[in-house]
Amino acid sequence: MIGVLALQGGFDAHLKVLRALGEEAREVRTVADLEGLDGLVMPGGESTTMTLGIAREGLAEPLRDAIRGGLPVLGTCAGLIMLDRDHLDVMDIVAKRNAFGRQVRSFEADLDFADLEGDSVHAIFIRAPWIEEHGPGVEVLAAVDGHPVAAREGDIMVLAFHPELSGEDRLHRLFLDRVRSAARR
């Protein structure tokens, strides 16, 4: 069972991708919704609003505990921000919000990922962050103009862009491979 944090943002598009891949997926809005999850997607949206929703629902500590306990996570855009040292502090990164500029500076780019076979990944960046700093245990998976925009640390993978909007499912598949691997441990 894959949960998708559904307090705000693009959660529905992630649910559709996961279900199209044959996965059971459900919205996560409360602490009780974290029970029985094998993986979690933290979608894009607005990080300040997400922070307020997480606080309102009392989700911060339960999320930290679950992720530190080994729950695999995929964070996209604002989800990347929420996982950094300054927010939930479960990944050794610092995100720079709106790093590429305001909404009008949104863009698309093709990125090469060493872990993926086939063509480059078409990435949609909307008021996107980048990874400003990262610790030695963080593996950078892709960059734009020298700025990390995709990374992994253990079973946490973050993307500064929106694969759920481009029809790209290989990154969700890569995440699901981590979920299956974690389940076998």
Rosetta silent file (secondary structure, phi, psi, omega in degrees, C-alpha in Angstrom):
SEQUENCE: MIGVLALQGGFDAHLKVLRALGEEAREVRTVADLEGLDGLVMPGGESTTMTLGIAREGLAEPLRDAIRGGLPVLGTCAGLIMLDRDHLDVMDIVAKRNAFGRQVRSFEADLDFADLEGDSVHAIFIRAPWIEEHGPGVEVLAAVDGHPVAAREGDIMVLAFHPELSGEDRLHRLFLDRVRSAARR
SCORE:     score description
SCORE:     0.000 S_00000001
   1 L     0.000  125.903  178.422    0.000    0.000    0.000 S_00000001
   2 E  -107.116  128.332  175.643    1.415    3.358   -1.072 S_00000001
   3 E   -96.469  148.707  175.145    0.234    6.505    0.662 S_00000001
   4 E  -125.889  118.001  179.152    0.168    9.921   -0.948 S_00000001
   5 E   -57.916  121.712 -170.264    0.189   12.913    1.396 S_00000001
   6 L  -122.808   42.509  178.339   -3.068   14.658    0.489 S_00000001
   7 L   -86.042  -28.497 -176.284   -3.112   17.833    2.551 S_00000001
   8 L  -175.164  155.952  173.244   -2.487   20.129   -0.402 S_00000001
   9 L    95.219 -160.214 -170.048   -0.903   20.071   -3.819 S_00000001
  10 L   -86.530   44.282 -175.685   -0.693   17.566   -6.660 S_00000001
  11 H   -68.803  -35.970 -175.450   -1.588   14.391   -4.789 S_00000001
  12 H   -62.770  -39.127  179.550   -4.298   13.225   -7.203 S_00000001
  13 H   -63.783  -37.965  176.472   -1.917   13.001  -10.175 S_00000001
  14 H   -65.942  -42.053  177.811    0.437   10.767   -8.143 S_00000001
  15 H   -58.101  -42.288 -179.684   -2.468    8.531   -7.115 S_00000001
  16 H   -63.943  -43.107  179.283   -3.399    8.104  -10.790 S_00000001
  17 H   -63.173  -47.601 -178.095    0.173    7.171  -11.788 S_00000001
  18 H   -61.124  -43.607 -179.688    0.502    4.677   -8.944 S_00000001
  19 H   -68.046  -36.287  176.769   -2.862    3.061   -9.701 S_00000001
  20 H   -64.416  -27.355  176.821   -2.033    2.898  -13.433 S_00000001
  21 L   -84.645    3.616  176.557    1.089    0.959  -12.397 S_00000001
  22 L    87.161   12.843 -178.423   -1.153   -1.526  -10.567 S_00000001
  23 L   -92.150  146.159  167.991   -0.392   -0.327   -7.042 S_00000001
  24 L   -76.680  130.901 -178.421   -2.837    0.062   -4.214 S_00000001
  25 E  -142.857  145.512  178.815   -2.667    3.705   -3.200 S_00000001
  26 E  -142.770  157.533  176.313   -4.547    5.878   -0.752 S_00000001
  27 E   -72.523  142.198  175.300   -4.663    9.457    0.440 S_00000001
  28 E  -116.107  116.437 -179.637   -2.874   10.280    3.680 S_00000001
  29 L  -126.226  -21.875 -176.354   -4.460   13.098    5.668 S_00000001
  30 L  -132.473  169.205  177.491   -4.237   11.940    9.293 S_00000001
  31 H   -58.708  -40.284 -179.499   -1.900    9.983   11.552 S_00000001
  32 H   -60.917  -30.290 -179.247   -4.195    6.947   11.253 S_00000001
  33 H   -69.274  -14.065  178.448   -3.715    6.996    7.462 S_00000001
  34 H   -77.925  -18.504 -177.642   -0.002    6.200    7.956 S_00000001
  35 L   -63.046  132.940  173.906   -0.841    2.745    9.340 S_00000001
  36 L    77.700   11.175  179.886    0.037   -0.144    7.060 S_00000001
  37 L   -80.537  144.224  173.559    1.901    1.847    4.433 S_00000001
  38 L  -101.445  -16.719  179.297    4.770    0.310    2.485 S_00000001
  39 E  -164.369  163.726 -177.354    5.785    3.630    0.906 S_00000001
  40 E  -140.764  135.924  172.029    4.825    7.297    0.858 S_00000001
  41 E  -107.438  129.535  173.487    4.736    9.986   -1.821 S_00000001
  42 E  -109.310  107.911 -170.338    5.024   13.617   -0.723 S_00000001
  43 L   -80.656  175.581  171.783    3.766   15.615   -3.712 S_00000001
  44 L   -72.650  168.313 -178.648    4.405   19.069   -5.020 S_00000001
  45 L   157.629 -140.455 -179.523    2.330   22.000   -3.897 S_00000001
  46 L  -117.352  116.448 -169.546    3.091   24.922   -1.640 S_00000001
  47 H   -64.466  -33.685  178.381    5.537   24.051    1.144 S_00000001
  48 H   -66.115  -43.205  178.148    4.307   26.658    3.642 S_00000001
  49 H   -64.865  -40.146  177.217    0.737   25.403    3.298 S_00000001
  50 H   -62.964  -42.659  178.696    1.952   21.801    3.615 S_00000001
  51 H   -58.111  -44.607  179.313    3.904   22.691    6.746 S_00000001
  52 H   -64.616  -41.342  178.511    0.768   24.214    8.280 S_00000001
  53 H   -65.313  -41.411  177.852   -1.331   21.172    7.330 S_00000001
  54 H   -62.320  -42.588  178.037    1.220   18.759    8.765 S_00000001
  55 H   -65.549  -45.653 -178.830    1.256   20.747   12.015 S_00000001
  56 H   -58.033  -40.115 -177.137   -2.553   21.005   12.115 S_00000001
  57 L   -89.009    0.060 -179.913   -2.955   17.233   11.725 S_00000001
  58 L    66.733   32.519 -174.813   -0.136   16.363   14.160 S_00000001
  59 L   -90.924  -14.362 -172.570    1.731   14.539   11.388 S_00000001
  60 H   -58.026  -57.289 -178.240    5.277   15.861   11.850 S_00000001
  61 H   -65.223  -44.530  176.852    6.530   13.402   14.471 S_00000001
  62 H   -60.264  -37.455  176.230    4.650   10.379   13.058 S_00000001
  63 H   -64.786  -47.418  178.619    6.084   11.155    9.591 S_00000001
  64 H   -57.181  -47.545 -178.487    9.602   11.532   11.013 S_00000001
  65 H   -61.007  -44.598 -178.516    9.268    8.286   12.957 S_00000001
  66 H   -64.855  -44.669 -177.629    7.957    6.350    9.953 S_00000001
  67 H   -69.791  -44.668  177.598   10.619    7.654    7.570 S_00000001
  68 H   -65.637  -24.103  177.230   13.477    7.229   10.050 S_00000001
  69 L   -82.056    0.099  174.318   12.102    3.747   10.685 S_00000001
  70 L   111.218    5.305  178.275   12.657    2.855    7.033 S_00000001
  71 L   -66.653  118.805  177.324    9.475    3.874    5.191 S_00000001
  72 L   -65.003  141.402 -176.250   10.524    4.556    1.575 S_00000001
  73 E  -135.288  140.717  168.600    9.554    8.047    0.387 S_00000001
  74 E  -116.769  118.819  177.724    9.333    9.860   -2.922 S_00000001
  75 E  -113.778  125.855  178.285    9.217   13.644   -2.547 S_00000001
  76 E  -115.694  135.979  177.097    8.514   15.840   -5.564 S_00000001
  77 L    51.863 -106.292  178.849    8.961   19.631   -5.675 S_00000001
  78 H   -62.362  -28.063  175.665    7.467   20.836   -2.350 S_00000001
  79 H   -62.374  -36.866  174.271    7.835   17.261   -1.087 S_00000001
  80 H   -59.405  -46.988 -179.731   11.601   17.653   -1.577 S_00000001
  81 H   -60.498  -44.724 -176.074   11.483   20.802    0.560 S_00000001
  82 H   -62.819  -25.493 -177.054    9.430   19.101    3.283 S_00000001
  83 H   -88.710   -8.127 -173.083   12.017   16.330    3.687 S_00000001
  84 L   -75.274  177.186 -176.797   15.048   18.637    4.092 S_00000001
  85 L   -59.333  -32.062 -174.647   16.968   19.593    7.258 S_00000001
  86 L   -85.218   -5.923 -178.046   14.891   22.751    7.806 S_00000001
  87 L  -120.218  -99.727  179.208   11.511   21.008    7.733 S_00000001
  88 L   -78.328  -17.101  176.145   11.004   17.328    8.674 S_00000001
  89 L    57.153   49.035  177.788   14.794   16.812    8.867 S_00000001
  90 L  -115.140   -4.929  176.393   14.771   13.265    7.499 S_00000001
  91 L  -133.319  140.257 -174.426   17.128   13.803    4.551 S_00000001
  92 L   -81.958   62.743  177.282   20.569   15.400    4.706 S_00000001
  93 E  -137.218  159.569  167.880   19.769   18.184    2.251 S_00000001
  94 E  -123.508  124.011 -179.665   18.873   21.861    2.317 S_00000001
  95 E   -93.049  145.658  170.856   16.427   22.959   -0.356 S_00000001
  96 E  -105.941  113.578 -179.234   16.294   26.399   -1.914 S_00000001
  97 L   -66.081  147.017  176.914   12.644   27.282   -2.537 S_00000001
  98 L    45.164   40.728 -172.159   11.675   28.770   -5.914 S_00000001
  99 L   -61.721  -32.975 -178.573   15.319   28.442   -6.900 S_00000001
 100 L   -90.132   -3.864  178.675   14.719   28.895  -10.616 S_00000001
 101 L   119.448 -175.309 -176.893   12.393   31.868  -10.095 S_00000001
 102 L   -70.649  179.862 -177.693    8.727   32.684   -9.920 S_00000001
 103 H   -50.392  -41.431 -177.869    5.865   30.903  -11.693 S_00000001
 104 H   -67.477  -13.608  177.740    6.605   32.641  -15.007 S_00000001
 105 H   -95.514    9.563  176.067   10.093   31.095  -14.942 S_00000001
 106 L   -60.289  151.348 -175.096    8.704   27.546  -14.915 S_00000001
 107 E  -157.021  172.384  175.391   10.293   25.380  -17.599 S_00000001
 108 E  -123.804  148.222 -179.714   10.770   21.898  -19.002 S_00000001
 109 E  -151.633  154.608  174.377   14.061   20.046  -19.499 S_00000001
 110 E   -99.773  126.356 -175.169   15.318   16.612  -20.457 S_00000001
 111 E  -117.751  142.073  174.542   17.467   15.017  -17.744 S_00000001
 112 L   -95.379  131.306  176.824   19.778   12.021  -17.832 S_00000001
 113 L  -118.745  124.699 -179.568   19.525    9.574  -14.936 S_00000001
 114 L   -63.253  -31.046 -176.060   22.233    6.924  -14.584 S_00000001
 115 L   -78.435   -9.529 -173.612   19.757    4.535  -12.895 S_00000001
 116 L  -112.177  135.778  174.778   17.251    4.572  -15.747 S_00000001
 117 L   -84.174  157.117  175.743   17.409    2.794  -19.049 S_00000001
 118 L    94.591 -161.444 -176.497   16.141    4.449  -22.185 S_00000001
 119 L   -67.847  171.783  176.160   15.781    8.063  -23.123 S_00000001
 120 L   -64.934  164.652  179.402   16.261   11.022  -20.860 S_00000001
 121 E   -91.197  126.746  175.593   13.497   11.987  -18.438 S_00000001
 122 E   -83.014  118.143 -173.213   11.293   14.859  -19.530 S_00000001
 123 E  -113.919  135.618  177.275   10.982   17.037  -16.409 S_00000001
 124 E  -108.306  118.223 -178.618    8.467   19.804  -15.698 S_00000001
 125 E  -106.911  119.257  179.576    9.734   22.418  -13.234 S_00000001
 126 L  -123.333  110.285 -175.609    7.092   24.693  -11.663 S_00000001
 127 L    44.247   46.653 -167.422    8.474   27.255   -9.177 S_00000001
 128 L   -77.722  148.757  170.244   10.921   24.486   -8.471 S_00000001
 129 L   -84.056  173.405  161.916   13.487   24.158   -5.704 S_00000001
 130 E  -135.942  171.184  179.789   16.973   22.822   -6.083 S_00000001
 131 E   -90.795  110.651 -176.662   19.221   21.187   -3.540 S_00000001
 132 E   -75.591  -40.252  179.024   21.417   23.941   -2.125 S_00000001
 133 E  -141.542  152.054  173.323   23.467   21.649    0.162 S_00000001
 134 E  -151.462  151.377  179.481   23.709   17.935    0.743 S_00000001
 135 L   -80.282  173.753 -175.623   25.603   15.611    3.021 S_00000001
 136 L   -67.425  -20.685  179.801   28.086   12.930    1.940 S_00000001
 137 L   -86.623    1.079 -178.707   25.485   10.142    2.070 S_00000001
 138 L   -95.426  127.021  178.192   23.284   11.834   -0.523 S_00000001
 139 E   -98.111  118.836  176.427   23.609   10.612   -4.109 S_00000001
 140 E   -78.410  127.365 -177.064   22.807   13.260   -6.720 S_00000001
 141 E   -99.100  -27.778 -179.882   20.827   11.641   -9.547 S_00000001
 142 E  -161.114  154.184 -179.650   20.361   14.617  -11.886 S_00000001
 143 E  -142.179  156.929  172.553   21.219   18.313  -12.122 S_00000001
 144 E  -124.506  122.597 -179.771   20.255   21.405  -14.105 S_00000001
 145 L    51.014   38.577  177.481   23.009   23.956  -14.736 S_00000001
 146 L    83.182   -0.662 -179.812   25.085   22.352  -11.982 S_00000001
 147 E  -101.828  123.015  178.934   22.267   22.472   -9.405 S_00000001
 148 E   -60.950  130.765  178.779   21.084   19.095   -8.030 S_00000001
 149 E  -125.697   -1.228  175.204   17.404   18.520   -8.832 S_00000001
 150 E  -150.493  136.758 -176.917   17.130   14.810   -8.039 S_00000001
 151 E  -155.997  164.751  178.475   18.791   12.860   -5.239 S_00000001
 152 E  -140.893  141.733  170.928   18.580    9.768   -3.105 S_00000001
 153 E  -140.305  111.882 -176.070   19.607    8.952    0.442 S_00000001
 154 L    60.133 -124.971 -179.487   18.789    5.440    1.555 S_00000001
 155 L   -98.761   18.576  175.900   15.136    4.836    0.724 S_00000001
 156 E  -107.612  125.554  175.253   14.313    8.518    0.262 S_00000001
 157 E  -122.911  133.789  179.178   14.262    9.870   -3.282 S_00000001
 158 E  -125.412  146.123  179.823   13.542   13.512   -4.069 S_00000001
 159 E  -134.624  133.741  179.942   12.822   15.282   -7.337 S_00000001
 160 L   -81.652   -1.308 -174.309   12.540   19.048   -7.820 S_00000001
 161 L  -123.378 -172.181 -171.139   10.151   18.492  -10.722 S_00000001
 162 L  -120.174   84.498  178.821    6.826   16.798  -11.485 S_00000001
 163 H   -65.612  -23.512 -179.121    7.104   13.387  -13.196 S_00000001
 164 H   -69.589  -15.044 -178.685    3.402   12.836  -12.526 S_00000001
 165 H   -97.738  -15.883 -173.064    2.545   15.620  -14.994 S_00000001
 166 L   -99.368   -1.207 -175.297    4.698   14.558  -17.931 S_00000001
 167 L    81.446    4.667  179.815    3.420   11.023  -18.430 S_00000001
 168 L   -83.631  120.215  178.722    6.797    9.769  -17.164 S_00000001
 169 L  -114.223   -1.016 -177.014    6.378    6.726  -14.900 S_00000001
 170 H   -64.955  -32.038  179.652    9.959    5.394  -14.719 S_00000001
 171 H   -74.599  -34.302  172.525   10.763    7.419  -11.597 S_00000001
 172 H   -65.459  -39.353  177.646    7.646    6.124   -9.851 S_00000001
 173 H   -63.206  -41.133  177.715    8.739    2.623  -10.920 S_00000001
 174 H   -61.580  -42.516  175.808   12.220    3.268   -9.489 S_00000001
 175 H   -61.134  -45.536 -179.189   10.600    4.352   -6.213 S_00000001
 176 H   -64.152  -32.015  173.423    8.391    1.244   -6.198 S_00000001
 177 H   -60.838  -40.838  177.698   11.497   -0.916   -6.668 S_00000001
 178 H   -65.587  -38.856  178.106   12.856    0.640   -3.431 S_00000001
 179 H   -61.092  -46.636  179.972    9.543   -0.065   -1.694 S_00000001
 180 H   -64.559  -40.301  178.947    9.713   -3.727   -2.719 S_00000001
 181 H   -63.506  -42.325  178.551   13.364   -3.955   -1.701 S_00000001
 182 H   -64.685  -35.092 -179.533   12.597   -2.456    1.723 S_00000001
 183 H   -67.449  -28.534 -179.550    9.744   -4.936    2.206 S_00000001
 184 H   -80.690  -13.946 -178.426   12.152   -7.862    1.666 S_00000001
 185 L   -75.141    0.000    0.000   14.558   -6.661    4.394 S_00000001
